[in-house]
Amino acid sequence: MVAVTVELRNVEGTQAAMGWAGPHTIIVDRPEGKAGGQGLGFNGAQLLALALGGCFCNDLRYVAEEMGVLLGRIAVSVVLELE
């Protein structure tokens, strides 16, 4: 099993959060005018959709490498519907 740790802290002077994993950072916020959001970064639903799509893109590359298949350009669209 793989374990991943990420950290999030508020961004001073805003209601947004900065998240990081290793040397990579990202800003998480809500759209401007929504629950104090300023639109400074991706919202949670966007991040979830990006994570799912990114995971799928990575898995395509892993499987292609195992099969000895060279992938060129790939394109993935993710539609996330939340209720």
C-alpha positions as CSV (number, residue, x, y, z in Angstrom):
1,M,0.0,0.0,0.0
2,V,1.2,3.5,-0.9
3,A,0.8,6.3,1.7
4,V,0.8,9.9,0.7
5,T,0.9,12.9,3.1
6,V,-0.1,16.4,2.1
7,E,-0.2,19.5,4.3
8,L,-2.6,22.4,4.1
9,R,-2.5,25.8,5.9
10,N,-4.5,29.0,5.6
11,V,-3.1,31.7,3.4
12,E,-2.6,34.8,5.6
13,G,-5.1,37.5,5.0
14,T,-7.5,35.2,3.0
15,Q,-9.8,32.4,3.5
16,A,-7.9,30.3,1.0
17,A,-5.6,27.4,1.8
18,M,-2.1,26.5,0.5
19,G,-1.5,22.8,0.1
20,W,1.8,21.1,-0.5
21,A,3.4,17.7,-1.0
22,G,7.1,17.7,-1.2
23,P,8.3,20.6,-3.2
24,H,4.9,21.2,-5.0
25,T,2.3,23.7,-3.8
26,I,-1.2,24.6,-4.8
27,I,-3.8,27.2,-3.7
28,V,-7.3,25.9,-2.8
29,D,-10.1,28.5,-2.6
30,R,-13.8,29.0,-3.5
31,P,-15.1,31.1,-6.3
32,E,-15.1,34.8,-5.7
33,G,-18.0,35.8,-3.5
34,K,-18.8,32.2,-2.4
35,A,-18.3,31.6,1.4
36,G,-15.5,34.2,1.6
37,G,-13.7,32.8,-1.5
38,Q,-11.6,35.1,-3.7
39,G,-11.0,32.7,-6.6
40,L,-7.3,32.5,-5.8
41,G,-7.0,28.9,-6.8
42,F,-8.8,25.7,-7.7
43,N,-11.9,24.7,-5.7
44,G,-12.2,21.3,-4.1
45,A,-14.4,19.8,-6.9
46,Q,-11.9,21.0,-9.5
47,L,-9.1,19.4,-7.6
48,L,-10.9,16.2,-7.2
49,A,-11.6,16.0,-11.0
50,L,-8.0,16.9,-11.7
51,A,-6.8,14.2,-9.3
52,L,-9.0,11.5,-10.9
53,G,-8.0,12.6,-14.4
54,G,-4.4,12.8,-13.5
55,C,-4.4,9.4,-11.9
56,F,-6.0,7.9,-15.1
57,C,-3.4,9.6,-17.3
58,N,-0.5,8.3,-15.1
59,D,-2.1,4.8,-15.1
60,L,-2.3,4.9,-19.0
61,R,1.5,5.6,-19.1
62,Y,2.3,2.9,-16.5
63,V,0.3,0.2,-18.4
64,A,1.7,1.3,-21.7
65,E,5.2,1.0,-20.4
66,E,4.6,-2.5,-19.0
67,M,3.2,-3.6,-22.4
68,G,6.1,-2.0,-24.3
69,V,3.7,0.4,-26.1
70,L,4.8,4.0,-26.8
71,L,2.0,6.5,-26.1
72,G,2.1,9.8,-27.9
73,R,-0.3,12.6,-27.0
74,I,-3.2,11.7,-24.7
75,A,-6.3,13.8,-23.9
76,V,-8.6,13.1,-21.0
77,S,-11.8,15.1,-20.0
78,V,-13.4,14.6,-16.6
79,V,-16.9,15.7,-15.8
80,L,-17.6,15.5,-12.0
81,E,-21.2,15.8,-10.9
82,L,-21.8,16.5,-7.2
83,E,-25.1,16.4,-5.4
